[in-house]
Amino acid sequence: MKLIKKVLLDSLEDEIKEVRFVIEEVSSIPLNSKLTSETRTILELINHIAQIPRMDIDIYTNKIVTSEQAQKLEQQLNKKTIKDVLKVFDDNCLYLRKHFEKMTDEDLFKENLNPFYEKGKPPKSWTYFLPKITSHLVLHKGVLWSYQKVAGAKVDMFTYYGMKKTD
């Protein structure tokens, strides 16, 4: 029988691989591209995606306790090239893996997490927040893929799922 931790982290690892692939594929369009005047540029979006594994862990564990602290760390982690953004993503994924490597299933069920934006609400467990990290990555991977599609990049569902198309 698989441990709950393994099931949750396996799902996250699959998404990490797919997200990385979609970020790599963004090189065919300008990094200052936007969908609308109100949306992020490609560069802003991939920086945000690269930061999710670290930012989410630090917010859920109260290493970050204000939106100002979050914005300051985001600014420190922002990069200007795809190669540098991917390095941040890889480092942040390692940060996430190290956070969970010694945890047991019992640790995942402890309701001791209460991010600053949920003050006054009952604490939740990692069994609640780990899928949230995965869905956060899924959401922004879809947005990034959509940017690429609208910009005319040669992306398809194979790209979205992190696979090279074999003709």
C-alpha positions in Angstrom: 0.0 0.0 0.0 1.3 3.5 -0.9 1.8 6.1 1.7 -0.5 9.1 1.4 2.6 11.3 1.3 3.9 9.4 -1.7 0.6 9.6 -3.6 0.3 13.4 -3.0 4.0 14.1 -3.8 3.9 11.8 -6.9 1.0 13.9 -8.3 2.9 17.1 -7.5 6.1 15.7 -9.2 4.2 14.9 -12.4 2.9 18.5 -12.5 6.4 19.9 -11.8 7.7 18.0 -14.9 4.9 19.2 -17.1 5.2 22.8 -15.9 8.9 22.9 -16.5 8.4 21.6 -20.0 5.8 24.3 -20.8 8.1 27.0 -19.4 10.9 25.7 -21.6 8.6 25.9 -24.7 7.9 29.6 -24.1 11.2 30.6 -25.8 9.4 31.0 -29.2 7.5 34.2 -28.1 8.7 37.5 -26.7 8.9 37.6 -22.9 7.0 40.9 -22.8 3.9 39.4 -24.5 0.6 39.8 -22.7 -2.9 38.5 -23.3 -4.5 41.8 -22.4 -3.3 45.1 -21.0 -4.4 43.9 -17.5 -2.6 40.5 -17.5 1.0 39.7 -16.6 3.7 39.5 -19.2 5.1 36.1 -20.1 8.2 36.9 -18.0 6.1 37.9 -15.0 4.0 34.8 -15.3 6.9 32.3 -15.5 8.6 34.1 -12.6 5.4 33.6 -10.6 5.2 29.9 -11.6 8.8 29.3 -10.7 8.2 30.8 -7.2 5.1 28.8 -6.3 6.8 25.8 -4.7 8.8 28.0 -2.3 6.3 30.8 -1.7 3.4 28.4 -1.0 5.5 26.4 1.5 6.7 29.5 3.2 3.2 31.0 3.4 1.6 27.8 4.7 4.2 27.4 7.4 4.2 31.0 8.4 7.7 31.8 7.3 5.9 34.6 5.4 3.3 36.3 7.5 2.4 39.4 5.4 1.7 40.1 1.8 4.6 42.7 2.0 7.0 39.9 3.0 5.7 37.8 0.1 6.2 40.6 -2.4 9.7 41.2 -1.1 10.7 37.6 -1.6 9.1 37.5 -5.0 11.1 40.5 -6.1 14.3 38.8 -4.9 13.5 35.6 -6.8 12.5 37.4 -10.1 14.8 36.7 -13.0 15.1 38.1 -16.5 15.8 35.0 -18.7 14.0 31.7 -19.1 17.3 29.9 -18.1 17.5 31.8 -14.9 13.7 31.4 -14.2 14.1 27.6 -14.7 17.0 27.6 -12.2 14.8 29.3 -9.6 12.0 26.8 -10.4 14.4 23.9 -9.9 15.8 25.3 -6.7 12.3 25.9 -5.3 11.2 22.4 -6.2 14.2 21.1 -4.3 13.2 23.3 -1.4 9.7 21.8 -1.5 11.1 18.2 -1.7 13.4 18.8 1.3 10.5 20.2 3.3 8.5 16.9 2.9 11.2 14.3 2.8 11.2 13.5 6.5 7.4 13.9 7.0 5.2 10.9 7.8 1.6 10.4 6.8 0.7 11.4 10.4 2.6 14.7 10.0 0.5 15.4 6.8 -2.7 15.1 8.8 -1.8 17.5 11.6 -4.0 20.5 11.4 -1.4 23.1 12.3 -1.2 25.3 9.1 -2.8 28.6 9.1 -1.5 31.0 6.4 -1.7 34.8 7.1 -4.5 35.2 4.6 -6.7 32.8 6.6 -6.3 34.3 10.1 -9.3 33.5 12.3 -10.1 30.3 10.4 -9.3 26.8 11.7 -5.9 25.5 10.9 -5.6 22.9 8.1 -3.2 20.1 7.3 -0.8 19.3 4.5 -3.4 16.8 3.1 -5.4 20.0 2.3 -2.5 22.3 1.2 -0.4 19.9 -0.9 -3.1 19.5 -3.5 -3.5 23.3 -3.4 0.1 23.6 -4.5 -0.4 21.2 -7.3 -3.6 22.9 -8.5 -1.8 26.3 -8.2 0.8 25.0 -10.6 -1.9 23.5 -12.9 -3.8 26.8 -13.1 -0.7 28.8 -14.1 0.6 26.2 -16.5 -2.7 26.4 -18.3 -2.5 30.2 -18.4 1.0 30.0 -19.8 0.0 27.4 -22.4 -2.9 29.7 -23.4 -0.5 32.7 -23.8 1.6 30.5 -26.1 -1.3 29.3 -28.1 -2.7 32.8 -28.6 0.8 34.1 -29.6 0.9 31.5 -32.4 3.5 29.3 -30.8 3.5 25.7 -32.0 2.1 24.2 -28.8 -0.6 21.5 -28.5 -1.9 19.1 -25.8 1.4 17.2 -26.0 3.1 20.4 -24.8 0.6 20.9 -22.1 1.3 17.4 -20.7 5.0 17.8 -21.0 5.6 15.5 -23.9 7.5 15.9 -27.1 5.3 15.3 -30.1 6.3 12.3 -32.0 5.2 12.4 -35.7 
